[in-house]
Amino acid sequence: MKITVKYFSWIRVKLNKHEDLFEIDDKSNFQDFKSYLIQKDNFYLEIFNDDSIKFFINFKEIENEEIKLHDGDELGILPPVTGG
């Protein structure tokens, strides 16, 4: 199945892109996907260890890391926004 990851704020700037498309196992949940991303690039470890960053599946905040993923889902990675 294919999952789109959308990046926002400083993460988008640091990666120099706004999204990625990943192909993963059909029986994956969010916790599995996190492990996959960390293995793919250690930068994701920094993201997942930051408690201020929020994660959303299809615009709904993830509250349970065992949430099942489905083909076509969009994962949003949203750090806190600052400004005036």
N, CA, C and O atoms as a GROMACS GRO file, in nm:
protein
  336
    1MET      N    1   0.084  -0.117   0.000
    1MET     CA    2   0.000   0.000   0.000
    1MET      C    3   0.089   0.124   0.000
    1MET      O    4   0.205   0.118   0.040
    2LYS      N    5   0.033   0.234  -0.044
    2LYS     CA    6   0.109   0.359  -0.053
    2LYS      C    7   0.059   0.459   0.051
    2LYS      O    8  -0.061   0.480   0.067
    3ILE      N    9   0.154   0.520   0.121
    3ILE     CA   10   0.126   0.621   0.222
    3ILE      C   11   0.201   0.749   0.184
    3ILE      O   12   0.320   0.744   0.153
    4THR      N   13   0.132   0.861   0.185
    4THR     CA   14   0.195   0.990   0.160
    4THR      C   15   0.227   1.055   0.294
    4THR      O   16   0.141   1.062   0.382
    5VAL      N   17   0.350   1.102   0.309
    5VAL     CA   18   0.390   1.176   0.429
    5VAL      C   19   0.408   1.321   0.389
    5VAL      O   20   0.485   1.353   0.299
    6LYS      N   21   0.335   1.410   0.458
    6LYS     CA   22   0.341   1.553   0.431
    6LYS      C   23   0.418   1.621   0.544
    6LYS      O   24   0.391   1.598   0.662
    7TYR      N   25   0.513   1.705   0.504
    7TYR     CA   26   0.600   1.773   0.601
    7TYR      C   27   0.560   1.921   0.611
    7TYR      O   28   0.520   1.983   0.513
    8PHE      N   29   0.572   1.975   0.732
    8PHE     CA   30   0.537   2.114   0.755
    8PHE      C   31   0.648   2.184   0.833
    8PHE      O   32   0.732   2.120   0.896
    9SER      N   33   0.648   2.316   0.826
    9SER     CA   34   0.735   2.403   0.905
    9SER      C   35   0.883   2.369   0.884
    9SER      O   36   0.926   2.348   0.771
   10TRP      N   37   0.961   2.364   0.993
   10TRP     CA   38   1.106   2.346   0.983
   10TRP      C   39   1.144   2.210   0.925
   10TRP      O   40   1.252   2.194   0.868
   11ILE      N   41   1.055   2.111   0.938
   11ILE     CA   42   1.084   1.980   0.881
   11ILE      C   43   1.085   1.989   0.728
   11ILE      O   44   1.171   1.932   0.662
   12ARG      N   45   0.988   2.060   0.674
   12ARG     CA   46   0.981   2.081   0.529
   12ARG      C   47   1.107   2.152   0.480
   12ARG      O   48   1.163   2.117   0.376
   13VAL      N   49   1.150   2.252   0.554
   13VAL     CA   50   1.269   2.329   0.516
   13VAL      C   51   1.394   2.240   0.523
   13VAL      O   52   1.475   2.239   0.430
   14LYS      N   53   1.408   2.166   0.632
   14LYS     CA   54   1.526   2.082   0.649
   14LYS      C   55   1.536   1.972   0.543
   14LYS      O   56   1.645   1.942   0.495
   15LEU      N   57   1.423   1.913   0.507
   15LEU     CA   58   1.422   1.807   0.406
   15LEU      C   59   1.417   1.862   0.263
   15LEU      O   60   1.443   1.789   0.167
   16ASN      N   61   1.384   1.991   0.251
   16ASN     CA   62   1.374   2.058   0.122
   16ASN      C   63   1.270   1.991   0.030
   16ASN      O   64   1.289   1.981  -0.091
   17LYS      N   65   1.161   1.947   0.092
   17LYS     CA   66   1.048   1.891   0.016
   17LYS      C   67   0.924   1.896   0.104
   17LYS      O   68   0.934   1.905   0.227
   18HIS      N   69   0.809   1.890   0.042
   18HIS     CA   70   0.685   1.901   0.119
   18HIS      C   71   0.617   1.766   0.141
   18HIS      O   72   0.527   1.756   0.225
   19GLU      N   73   0.658   1.662   0.066
   19GLU     CA   74   0.598   1.531   0.089
   19GLU      C   75   0.683   1.420   0.029
   19GLU      O   76   0.769   1.444  -0.055
   20ASP      N   77   0.656   1.297   0.076
   20ASP     CA   78   0.717   1.175   0.024
   20ASP      C   79   0.608   1.071   0.009
   20ASP      O   80   0.508   1.074   0.080
   21LEU      N   81   0.629   0.979  -0.083
   21LEU     CA   82   0.538   0.867  -0.101
   21LEU      C   83   0.615   0.739  -0.066
   21LEU      O   84   0.722   0.714  -0.120
   22PHE      N   85   0.559   0.658   0.024
   22PHE     CA   86   0.622   0.535   0.068
   22PHE      C   87   0.531   0.417   0.037
   22PHE      O   88   0.409   0.427   0.048
   23GLU      N   89   0.591   0.307  -0.002
   23GLU     CA   90   0.517   0.182  -0.021
   23GLU      C   91   0.552   0.090   0.095
   23GLU      O   92   0.669   0.060   0.119
   24ILE      N   93   0.450   0.046   0.168
   24ILE     CA   94   0.471  -0.035   0.288
   24ILE      C   95   0.381  -0.158   0.287
   24ILE      O   96   0.294  -0.173   0.201
   25ASP      N   97   0.405  -0.246   0.383
   25ASP     CA   98   0.326  -0.369   0.399
   25ASP      C   99   0.180  -0.336   0.424
   25ASP      O  100   0.148  -0.241   0.496
   26ASP      N  101   0.091  -0.415   0.366
   26ASP     CA  102  -0.053  -0.391   0.379
   26ASP      C  103  -0.107  -0.402   0.520
   26ASP      O  104  -0.215  -0.350   0.548
   27LYS      N  105  -0.036  -0.467   0.611
   27LYS     CA  106  -0.087  -0.486   0.746
   27LYS      C  107  -0.021  -0.393   0.847
   27LYS      O  108  -0.020  -0.421   0.967
   28SER      N  109   0.035  -0.283   0.800
   28SER     CA  110   0.109  -0.192   0.888
   28SER      C  111   0.016  -0.103   0.969
   28SER      O  112  -0.092  -0.064   0.924
   29ASN      N  113   0.062  -0.072   1.090
   29ASN     CA  114  -0.003   0.031   1.170
   29ASN      C  115   0.097   0.148   1.184
   29ASN      O  116   0.208   0.141   1.131
   30PHE      N  117   0.057   0.252   1.254
   30PHE     CA  118   0.143   0.369   1.265
   30PHE      C  119   0.275   0.336   1.334
   30PHE      O  120   0.380   0.386   1.293
   31GLN      N  121   0.271   0.254   1.435
   31GLN     CA  122   0.393   0.214   1.506
   31GLN      C  123   0.491   0.141   1.413
   31GLN      O  124   0.611   0.166   1.417
   32ASP      N  125   0.439   0.053   1.330
   32ASP     CA  126   0.523  -0.017   1.231
   32ASP      C  127   0.584   0.083   1.133
   32ASP      O  128   0.702   0.074   1.099
   33PHE      N  129   0.503   0.178   1.089
   33PHE     CA  130   0.548   0.278   0.993
   33PHE      C  131   0.657   0.367   1.052
   33PHE      O  132   0.753   0.403   0.983
   34LYS      N  133   0.642   0.401   1.179
   34LYS     CA  134   0.747   0.479   1.246
   34LYS      C  135   0.880   0.404   1.242
   34LYS      O  136   0.984   0.461   1.208
   35SER      N  137   0.878   0.277   1.276
   35SER     CA  138   1.000   0.196   1.274
   35SER      C  139   1.060   0.190   1.134
   35SER      O  140   1.181   0.201   1.116
   36TYR      N  141   0.975   0.174   1.035
   36TYR     CA  142   1.020   0.171   0.895
   36TYR      C  143   1.090   0.302   0.858
   36TYR      O  144   1.198   0.300   0.798
   37LEU      N  145   1.029   0.415   0.896
   37LEU     CA  146   1.088   0.545   0.862
   37LEU      C  147   1.222   0.567   0.932
   37LEU      O  148   1.316   0.618   0.871
   38ILE      N  149   1.231   0.528   1.057
   38ILE     CA  150   1.356   0.545   1.133
   38ILE      C  151   1.467   0.461   1.071
   38ILE      O  152   1.582   0.505   1.064
   39GLN      N  153   1.434   0.341   1.027
   39GLN     CA  154   1.534   0.256   0.961
   39GLN      C  155   1.577   0.315   0.827
   39GLN      O  156   1.692   0.301   0.786
   40LYS      N  157   1.485   0.382   0.762
   40LYS     CA  158   1.513   0.441   0.630
   40LYS      C  159   1.604   0.563   0.643
   40LYS      O  160   1.693   0.583   0.560
   41ASP      N  161   1.583   0.645   0.746
   41ASP     CA  162   1.661   0.768   0.765
   41ASP      C  163   1.658   0.806   0.913
   41ASP      O  164   1.551   0.823   0.971
   42ASN      N  165   1.774   0.818   0.972
   42ASN     CA  166   1.786   0.848   1.115
   42ASN      C  167   1.724   0.983   1.152
   42ASN      O  168   1.696   1.007   1.270
   43PHE      N  169   1.702   1.071   1.054
   43PHE     CA  170   1.638   1.200   1.081
   43PHE      C  171   1.500   1.180   1.143
   43PHE      O  172   1.457   1.262   1.224
   44TYR      N  173   1.430   1.074   1.104
   44TYR     CA  174   1.297   1.049   1.159
   44TYR      C  175   1.302   1.018   1.309
   44TYR      O  176   1.205   1.043   1.380
   45LEU      N  177   1.413   0.965   1.356
   45LEU     CA  178   1.427   0.941   1.499
   45LEU      C  179   1.418   1.072   1.576
   45LEU      O  180   1.353   1.079   1.680
   46GLU      N  181   1.482   1.176   1.523
   46GLU     CA  182   1.474   1.309   1.584
   46GLU      C  183   1.329   1.358   1.586
   46GLU      O  184   1.284   1.415   1.686
   47ILE      N  185   1.258   1.336   1.478
   47ILE     CA  186   1.118   1.380   1.470
   47ILE      C  187   1.031   1.304   1.571
   47ILE      O  188   0.954   1.366   1.644
   48PHE      N  189   1.043   1.172   1.576
   48PHE     CA  190   0.957   1.093   1.663
   48PHE      C  191   0.994   1.105   1.811
   48PHE      O  192   0.913   1.073   1.898
   49ASN      N  193   1.114   1.151   1.840
   49ASN     CA  194   1.154   1.172   1.980
   49ASN      C  195   1.115   1.310   2.032
   49ASN      O  196   1.129   1.337   2.151
   50ASP      N  197   1.067   1.396   1.946
   50ASP     CA  198   1.028   1.532   1.984
   50ASP      C  199   0.880   1.531   2.023
   50ASP      O  200   0.792   1.517   1.938
   51ASP      N  201   0.853   1.545   2.152
   51ASP     CA  202   0.716   1.538   2.203
   51ASP      C  203   0.627   1.654   2.159
   51ASP      O  204   0.505   1.647   2.173
   52SER      N  205   0.687   1.761   2.107
   52SER     CA  206   0.607   1.875   2.065
   52SER      C  207   0.549   1.858   1.924
   52SER      O  208   0.461   1.934   1.884
   53ILE      N  209   0.597   1.759   1.850
   53ILE     CA  210   0.550   1.736   1.714
   53ILE      C  211   0.424   1.650   1.719
   53ILE      O  212   0.417   1.551   1.791
   54LYS      N  213   0.324   1.690   1.640
   54LYS     CA  214   0.197   1.618   1.632
   54LYS      C  215   0.192   1.541   1.500
   54LYS      O  216   0.248   1.583   1.399
   55PHE      N  217   0.123   1.428   1.502
   55PHE     CA  218   0.109   1.343   1.385
   55PHE      C  219  -0.039   1.323   1.355
   55PHE      O  220  -0.120   1.301   1.446
   56PHE      N  221  -0.073   1.332   1.228
   56PHE     CA  222  -0.211   1.323   1.184
   56PHE      C  223  -0.224   1.222   1.071
   56PHE      O  224  -0.139   1.217   0.982
   57ILE      N  225  -0.328   1.141   1.075
   57ILE     CA  226  -0.364   1.055   0.963
   57ILE      C  227  -0.492   1.111   0.904
   57ILE      O  228  -0.595   1.117   0.971
   58ASN      N  229  -0.484   1.151   0.779
   58ASN     CA  230  -0.601   1.206   0.709
   58ASN      C  231  -0.668   1.317   0.791
   58ASN      O  232  -0.790   1.319   0.806
   59PHE      N  233  -0.586   1.408   0.843
   59PHE     CA  234  -0.630   1.527   0.916
   59PHE      C  235  -0.685   1.499   1.055
   59PHE      O  236  -0.745   1.588   1.116
   60LYS      N  237  -0.667   1.379   1.106
   60LYS     CA  238  -0.712   1.345   1.242
   60LYS      C  239  -0.590   1.309   1.325
   60LYS      O  240  -0.511   1.223   1.286
   61GLU      N  241  -0.575   1.377   1.440
   61GLU     CA  242  -0.457   1.354   1.524
   61GLU      C  243  -0.450   1.209   1.571
   61GLU      O  244  -0.550   1.150   1.612
   62ILE      N  245  -0.330   1.154   1.564
   62ILE     CA  246  -0.309   1.016   1.606
   62ILE      C  247  -0.300   1.012   1.758
   62ILE      O  248  -0.215   1.078   1.818
   63GLU      N  249  -0.387   0.936   1.820
   63GLU     CA  250  -0.387   0.921   1.965
   63GLU      C  251  -0.343   0.781   2.007
   63GLU      O  252  -0.301   0.760   2.121
   64ASN      N  253  -0.352   0.686   1.915
   64ASN     CA  254  -0.314   0.548   1.942
   64ASN      C  255  -0.220   0.502   1.832
   64ASN      O  256  -0.259   0.495   1.715
   65GLU      N  257  -0.095   0.469   1.868
   65GLU     CA  258   0.006   0.433   1.768
   65GLU      C  259  -0.022   0.301   1.700
   65GLU      O  260   0.046   0.265   1.604
   66GLU      N  261  -0.121   0.227   1.747
   66GLU     CA  262  -0.155   0.100   1.684
   66GLU      C  263  -0.264   0.119   1.578
   66GLU      O  264  -0.318   0.020   1.528
   67ILE      N  265  -0.295   0.244   1.544
   67ILE     CA  266  -0.396   0.271   1.442
   67ILE      C  267  -0.352   0.208   1.311
   67ILE      O  268  -0.238   0.226   1.268
   68LYS      N  269  -0.443   0.136   1.248
   68LYS     CA  270  -0.416   0.068   1.121
   68LYS      C  271  -0.406   0.170   1.009
   68LYS      O  272  -0.484   0.265   1.003
   69LEU      N  273  -0.311   0.150   0.920
   69LEU     CA  274  -0.296   0.235   0.803
   69LEU      C  275  -0.362   0.168   0.683
   69LEU      O  276  -0.372   0.046   0.675
   70HIS      N  277  -0.407   0.252   0.590
   70HIS     CA  278  -0.475   0.203   0.470
   70HIS      C  279  -0.414   0.266   0.346
   70HIS      O  280  -0.356   0.375   0.352
   71ASP      N  281  -0.426   0.197   0.235
   71ASP     CA  282  -0.374   0.248   0.109
   71ASP      C  283  -0.430   0.387   0.081
   71ASP      O  284  -0.551   0.410   0.088
   72GLY      N  285  -0.341   0.480   0.049
   72GLY     CA  286  -0.383   0.616   0.018
   72GLY      C  287  -0.386   0.710   0.137
   72GLY      O  288  -0.412   0.830   0.120
   73ASP      N  289  -0.361   0.660   0.257
   73ASP     CA  290  -0.359   0.747   0.376
   73ASP      C  291  -0.251   0.854   0.362
   73ASP      O  292  -0.149   0.834   0.296
   74GLU      N  293  -0.278   0.968   0.426
   74GLU     CA  294  -0.181   1.076   0.433
   74GLU      C  295  -0.142   1.098   0.578
   74GLU      O  296  -0.227   1.120   0.664
   75LEU      N  297  -0.012   1.092   0.605
   75LEU     CA  298   0.041   1.120   0.738
   75LEU      C  299   0.096   1.261   0.736
   75LEU      O  300   0.184   1.292   0.657
   76GLY      N  301   0.045   1.346   0.823
   76GLY     CA  302   0.096   1.482   0.838
   76GLY      C  303   0.185   1.489   0.961
   76GLY      O  304   0.149   1.442   1.069
   77ILE      N  305   0.303   1.548   0.943
   77ILE     CA  306   0.397   1.568   1.054
   77ILE      C  307   0.402   1.717   1.078
   77ILE      O  308   0.453   1.792   0.995
   78LEU      N  309   0.350   1.760   1.194
   78LEU     CA  310   0.330   1.902   1.220
   78LEU      C  311   0.400   1.947   1.347
   78LEU      O  312   0.352   1.920   1.457
   79PRO      N  313   0.514   2.017   1.334
   79PRO     CA  314   0.580   2.073   1.452
   79PRO      C  315   0.501   2.196   1.501
   79PRO      O  316   0.418   2.250   1.428
   80PRO      N  317   0.528   2.238   1.624
   80PRO     CA  318   0.460   2.358   1.673
   80PRO      C  319   0.493   2.478   1.586
   80PRO      O  320   0.605   2.491   1.536
   81VAL      N  321   0.397   2.565   1.569
   81VAL     CA  322   0.416   2.684   1.487
   81VAL      C  323   0.435   2.804   1.578
   81VAL      O  324   0.363   2.822   1.676
   82THR      N  325   0.533   2.885   1.545
   82THR     CA  326   0.556   3.008   1.622
   82THR      C  327   0.545   3.127   1.528
   82THR      O  328   0.546   3.111   1.406
   83GLY      N  329   0.536   3.242   1.584
   83GLY     CA  330   0.527   3.362   1.502
   83GLY      C  331   0.441   3.467   1.570
   83GLY      O  332   0.396   3.450   1.683
   84GLY      N  333   0.421   3.572   1.500
   84GLY     CA  334   0.345   3.682   1.559
   84GLY      C  335   0.240   3.734   1.472
   84GLY      O  336   0.169   3.827   1.510
   0.00000   0.00000   0.00000
